[in-house]
């Protein structure tokens, strides 16, 4: 089966270190730029497949300026074990549409106004339109997946979508639950974020007829890298800046979502500070962010959070050892190095 049935292993430090200590996004994608352009063109085409009155929403959602992280994973994973084919472009478009659908819904739930440096769809046209269009995106992705000659692709996309949405439900159920265990926290982010990273790598391997051990390695890379990416995103929401992130920050706390640094602070805090932290988040106001940050600093949560990211990135690099030395493999190493570099940039700001 495809990635929808895989689970991320716990992090270890057995993998090789990154091959690049300083890397730009351009260096990562330079040899797959034609692929990413094809994905972008296909997304524009997909926007025009909707009813004419819905096209403005589709164009707003699908013509974004993001890095297209998941399509990049598809391209690099495909070229790490073989050739990039047209079917890989279709797979990348499917996964990106699923991802964008989750973002549209996330922005409604979080009441976020900014996404990728522009107003969210909900901020432009209201929550009702945003929710319904997110549903349309999910359906369009599955429709496209059904065009593959094997039902396994459509099945995997449907199962992964189910896993992502289930992860979001579990996170919502655990809002303001300060006793959420480490195990449950990581289970949630593996489901809601890492699942599509895993699917991206696994689809690339499946379509390219990669060897079973290579496919397993790419699944592990996607899962570990995706988990690291979400912990990083959690840190950005607390320690980053809105101008650099290109999206509304502090939305996790405003909605009672307890991310890794906050859970770690509560775990380490004395009884009085635990009550104080709970009060700040349960009776949330934007001005409370200062008080939360004071507790995050007091209980030294920043470095341990970065250490978790580093451990998962080491696991991701280690998974690549079985792959042949190709441009795609090198690109995946660079991708891990790039996230490590972005994490380091957060540390400079502190």
C-alpha positions as CSV (number, residue, x, y, z in Angstrom):
1,X,0.0,0.0,0.0
2,X,1.0,3.6,-0.3
3,X,1.9,6.2,2.3
4,X,-1.5,6.5,3.8
5,X,-0.7,3.3,5.8
6,X,2.8,4.2,6.8
7,X,3.9,5.6,10.2
8,X,6.9,7.7,11.1
9,X,9.5,6.1,13.3
10,X,10.9,7.8,16.4
11,X,13.9,10.0,15.7
12,X,17.4,8.8,16.0
13,X,20.8,10.2,15.1
14,X,22.2,7.4,13.0
15,X,21.9,9.1,9.6
16,X,24.7,11.0,7.8
17,X,25.1,14.7,8.3
18,X,23.9,17.0,5.5
19,X,26.1,17.5,2.5
20,X,25.6,21.3,2.5
21,X,26.0,23.7,5.4
22,X,24.6,26.6,3.5
23,X,22.0,26.2,0.8
24,X,19.4,28.4,-0.9
25,X,16.0,27.3,-2.2
26,X,17.1,28.0,-5.7
27,X,19.9,25.4,-5.3
28,X,17.4,22.9,-4.2
29,X,15.0,23.2,-7.1
30,X,17.3,24.3,-9.9
31,X,17.3,20.9,-11.7
32,X,13.6,20.3,-11.2
33,X,12.4,23.8,-12.2
34,X,10.8,22.6,-15.4
35,X,8.8,20.1,-13.3
36,X,7.6,22.8,-10.9
37,X,6.6,25.1,-13.8
38,X,4.6,22.2,-15.3
39,X,2.9,21.7,-11.9
40,X,2.1,25.4,-11.7
41,X,0.6,25.4,-15.2
42,X,-1.5,22.4,-14.4
43,X,-2.8,24.1,-11.2
44,X,-3.8,27.1,-13.3
45,X,-5.6,24.7,-15.7
46,X,-7.3,23.0,-12.8
47,X,-8.6,26.4,-11.6
48,X,-10.4,26.8,-14.9
49,X,-12.1,23.4,-14.5
50,X,-14.5,24.8,-11.9
51,X,-17.8,26.5,-12.6
52,X,-17.2,30.1,-14.0
53,X,-18.6,31.6,-10.8
54,X,-16.2,29.6,-8.7
55,X,-13.1,30.3,-10.8
56,X,-12.1,33.4,-8.9
57,X,-11.9,31.4,-5.6
58,X,-9.9,28.7,-7.4
59,X,-7.5,31.1,-8.9
60,X,-7.0,32.8,-5.6
61,X,-6.2,29.4,-3.9
62,X,-4.3,27.7,-6.7
63,X,-2.2,30.6,-8.0
64,X,-0.3,31.1,-4.8
65,X,3.3,32.1,-4.4
66,X,4.4,29.4,-2.0
67,X,7.5,27.2,-2.4
68,X,5.4,24.2,-3.4
69,X,7.2,22.0,-0.9
70,X,5.2,18.9,-1.6
71,X,5.6,19.0,-5.4
72,X,9.3,19.6,-4.8
73,X,9.4,16.5,-2.7
74,X,7.6,14.5,-5.5
75,X,10.2,15.8,-8.1
76,X,13.3,15.1,-5.9
77,X,12.0,11.7,-4.8
78,X,11.2,10.7,-8.4
79,X,14.6,11.8,-9.6
80,X,16.4,10.1,-6.7
81,X,15.6,6.6,-8.1
82,X,14.7,7.1,-11.7
83,X,13.2,9.6,-14.2
84,X,10.5,12.2,-13.7
85,X,7.5,11.5,-15.8
86,X,4.2,13.3,-16.7
87,X,2.4,11.1,-14.1
88,X,4.6,12.6,-11.4
89,X,3.3,16.1,-12.4
90,X,-0.3,14.9,-12.0
91,X,0.5,13.3,-8.6
92,X,2.1,16.6,-7.4
93,X,-0.9,18.6,-8.5
94,X,-3.3,16.2,-6.7
95,X,-1.3,16.4,-3.5
96,X,-0.9,20.2,-3.7
97,X,-4.7,20.6,-4.1
98,X,-5.3,18.4,-1.1
99,X,-2.8,20.5,0.9
100,X,-4.4,23.8,-0.3
101,X,-7.8,22.5,0.7
102,X,-6.6,21.9,4.2
103,X,-5.1,25.4,4.3
104,X,-8.4,27.0,3.2
105,X,-10.2,25.1,6.0
106,X,-7.4,25.9,8.5
107,X,-7.7,29.6,7.9
108,X,-11.5,29.4,8.6
109,X,-10.9,27.6,11.9
110,X,-8.0,29.8,12.9
111,X,-9.7,33.0,11.7
112,X,-6.4,33.8,9.9
113,X,-6.4,36.8,7.6
114,X,-3.0,36.4,6.0
115,X,-1.6,33.4,4.0
116,X,1.5,33.6,1.8
117,X,1.5,37.3,2.1
118,X,-2.0,37.9,0.9
119,X,-5.6,37.9,2.3
120,X,-6.9,34.4,2.9
121,X,-9.9,33.2,0.9
122,X,-12.0,33.4,4.0
123,X,-10.9,37.0,4.6
124,X,-11.8,37.9,1.0
125,X,-15.2,36.0,0.6
126,X,-16.2,34.8,4.0
127,X,-16.2,31.5,5.9
128,X,-19.1,29.9,4.1
129,X,-17.6,30.3,0.7
130,X,-14.2,29.2,2.0
131,X,-15.5,26.0,3.6
132,X,-17.4,25.0,0.5
133,X,-14.6,25.7,-1.8
134,X,-12.2,23.7,0.3
135,X,-14.6,20.8,-0.1
136,X,-14.5,21.4,-3.9
137,X,-10.7,21.2,-3.9
138,X,-10.7,17.9,-2.1
139,X,-13.2,16.5,-4.6
140,X,-11.3,17.9,-7.6
141,X,-8.1,16.2,-6.3
142,X,-9.8,12.8,-6.0
143,X,-11.4,13.3,-9.4
144,X,-7.9,13.8,-10.9
145,X,-6.5,10.8,-8.9
146,X,-9.2,8.6,-10.4
147,X,-7.8,9.1,-13.8
148,X,-4.7,6.9,-13.0
149,X,-4.9,3.4,-14.5
150,X,-4.5,1.8,-11.1
151,X,-7.0,2.4,-8.3
152,X,-4.1,2.4,-5.8
153,X,-3.3,6.0,-6.4
154,X,-6.9,7.2,-5.7
155,X,-7.1,4.9,-2.7
156,X,-3.9,6.3,-1.3
157,X,-4.9,9.9,-1.8
158,X,-8.3,9.3,-0.2
159,X,-6.7,7.5,2.8
160,X,-4.1,10.2,3.2
161,X,-6.8,12.9,3.1
162,X,-8.7,11.0,5.7
163,X,-5.6,10.8,7.9
164,X,-4.9,14.5,7.6
165,X,-8.4,15.5,8.5
166,X,-8.5,13.0,11.4
167,X,-5.3,14.6,12.7
168,X,-7.0,18.0,12.5
169,X,-10.0,16.6,14.5
170,X,-7.7,15.2,17.2
171,X,-5.9,18.5,17.4
172,X,-9.2,20.3,17.8
173,X,-10.4,17.9,20.4
174,X,-7.2,18.5,22.4
175,X,-7.4,22.3,22.5
176,X,-6.3,23.6,25.9
177,X,-5.5,20.1,27.0
178,X,-2.3,20.7,28.9
179,X,-2.0,17.1,29.8
180,X,-1.6,16.0,26.2
181,X,1.3,13.6,26.1
182,X,4.4,13.9,24.0
183,X,3.4,10.7,22.2
184,X,-0.1,12.1,21.3
185,X,1.3,15.4,20.2
186,X,3.7,13.8,17.7
187,X,1.0,11.4,16.6
188,X,-1.2,14.4,15.7
189,X,1.4,16.2,13.7
190,X,2.5,13.0,11.9
191,X,-1.1,12.7,10.8
192,X,-2.0,16.3,9.9
193,X,1.3,17.4,8.4
194,X,3.8,14.6,7.8
195,X,1.2,12.4,6.0
196,X,1.2,14.5,2.8
197,X,5.0,14.7,2.9
198,X,5.1,10.9,3.1
199,X,2.6,10.5,0.4
200,X,4.6,12.9,-1.9
201,X,7.7,10.7,-1.6
202,X,5.8,7.4,-1.7
203,X,3.8,8.4,-4.8
204,X,7.0,9.4,-6.6
205,X,8.5,6.0,-5.8
206,X,5.4,4.1,-6.7
207,X,4.9,5.8,-10.1
208,X,8.6,5.4,-10.9
209,X,8.7,1.6,-10.0
210,X,11.4,2.1,-7.4
211,X,12.8,-0.9,-5.5
212,X,10.9,-1.8,-2.3
213,X,13.8,-0.7,0.0
214,X,14.1,2.6,-1.9
215,X,10.4,3.2,-1.6
216,X,10.5,2.5,2.1
217,X,13.5,4.9,2.5
218,X,11.6,7.7,0.7
219,X,8.6,7.1,2.9
220,X,10.7,7.4,6.0
221,X,12.4,10.5,4.7
222,X,9.0,12.1,4.0
223,X,7.6,11.2,7.4
224,X,10.6,12.4,9.4
225,X,11.1,15.6,7.3
226,X,7.4,16.4,7.5
227,X,7.4,16.0,11.3
228,X,10.5,18.3,11.6
229,X,8.8,20.8,9.4
230,X,5.7,21.0,11.6
231,X,7.7,21.4,14.8
232,X,9.6,24.2,13.0
233,X,6.2,25.8,12.0
234,X,5.1,25.6,15.6
235,X,8.2,27.5,16.6
236,X,7.7,30.1,13.9
237,X,4.2,30.7,15.3
238,X,5.7,31.6,18.7
239,X,9.2,32.9,17.9
240,X,9.0,34.1,14.3
241,X,7.7,37.3,12.7
242,X,4.6,37.7,10.5
243,X,6.5,39.6,7.8
244,X,9.0,36.8,7.4
245,X,6.5,34.0,7.7
246,X,4.0,35.5,5.3
247,X,1.0,34.4,7.4
248,X,-0.9,35.4,10.6
249,X,1.1,34.3,13.7
250,X,-0.2,33.5,17.1
251,X,-3.3,31.7,15.7
252,X,-2.4,28.5,17.5
253,X,-2.5,30.1,20.9
254,X,-5.6,32.1,20.0
255,X,-7.5,28.9,19.3
256,X,-6.0,27.0,22.2
257,X,-3.8,24.7,20.1
258,X,-0.9,23.6,22.3
259,X,2.2,23.2,20.3
260,X,5.5,21.7,21.4
261,X,7.2,24.7,23.1
262,X,4.0,25.4,25.1
263,X,3.6,21.8,26.2
264,X,7.2,21.7,27.1
265,X,6.9,24.9,29.2
266,X,3.9,23.5,31.0
267,X,5.7,20.1,31.6
268,X,8.6,21.9,33.2
269,X,6.7,24.6,35.1
270,X,6.0,24.7,38.8
271,X,2.4,24.5,39.9
272,X,1.9,28.3,40.1
273,X,3.4,28.9,36.6
274,X,1.3,26.1,35.2
275,X,-1.9,27.8,36.4
276,X,-0.6,31.1,35.0
277,X,0.1,29.6,31.6
278,X,-3.3,27.8,31.5
279,X,-5.0,31.1,32.4
280,X,-3.2,33.1,29.7
281,X,-4.3,30.6,27.0
282,X,-7.8,29.8,28.3
283,X,-8.7,33.5,28.5
284,X,-6.7,34.5,25.4
285,X,-6.1,38.0,24.4
286,X,-3.3,39.2,22.0
287,X,-1.6,40.9,24.9
288,X,-1.1,37.6,26.6
289,X,1.5,36.6,24.1
290,X,4.1,38.5,26.1
291,X,3.3,36.5,29.2
292,X,3.4,33.2,27.4
293,X,6.8,34.1,25.9
294,X,8.2,35.0,29.3
295,X,7.3,31.5,30.5
296,X,8.8,29.9,27.4
297,X,12.0,31.7,28.1
298,X,11.9,31.0,31.9
299,X,11.7,27.3,31.3
300,X,14.2,27.3,28.4
301,X,11.9,25.7,25.8
302,X,13.5,27.2,22.7
303,X,16.6,25.1,22.4
304,X,14.9,21.8,23.2
305,X,12.4,22.5,20.5
306,X,15.2,23.1,18.0
307,X,16.8,19.9,19.2
308,X,13.7,17.9,18.3
309,X,13.8,19.4,14.8
310,X,17.4,18.4,14.4
311,X,16.8,14.8,15.5
312,X,14.1,14.3,13.0
313,X,16.2,15.9,10.3
314,X,19.0,13.4,11.2
315,X,16.5,10.6,10.8
316,X,15.5,11.9,7.4
317,X,19.1,12.1,6.2
318,X,19.8,8.7,7.5
319,X,16.9,7.2,5.5
320,X,18.6,8.4,2.3
321,X,21.6,6.1,2.7
322,X,20.1,3.3,0.6
323,X,19.4,5.5,-2.4
324,X,21.8,5.8,-5.4
325,X,23.9,9.0,-5.6
326,X,21.7,11.1,-7.9
327,X,20.8,14.7,-8.2
328,X,17.5,13.9,-6.6
329,X,19.1,12.3,-3.6
330,X,21.4,15.3,-3.3
331,X,18.4,17.6,-3.5
332,X,16.7,15.8,-0.6
333,X,19.8,16.2,1.5
334,X,19.8,19.9,0.6
335,X,16.1,20.1,1.6
336,X,16.9,18.8,5.0
337,X,19.8,21.2,5.3
338,X,17.6,24.1,4.2
339,X,15.1,23.4,7.0
340,X,18.0,23.2,9.5
341,X,19.2,26.5,8.1
342,X,15.8,28.1,8.6
343,X,15.7,26.8,12.1
344,X,19.1,28.3,12.8
345,X,17.7,31.6,11.5
346,X,15.1,31.5,14.2
347,X,17.8,31.1,16.8
348,X,19.6,34.2,15.6
349,X,16.4,36.2,16.1
350,X,16.1,35.1,19.7
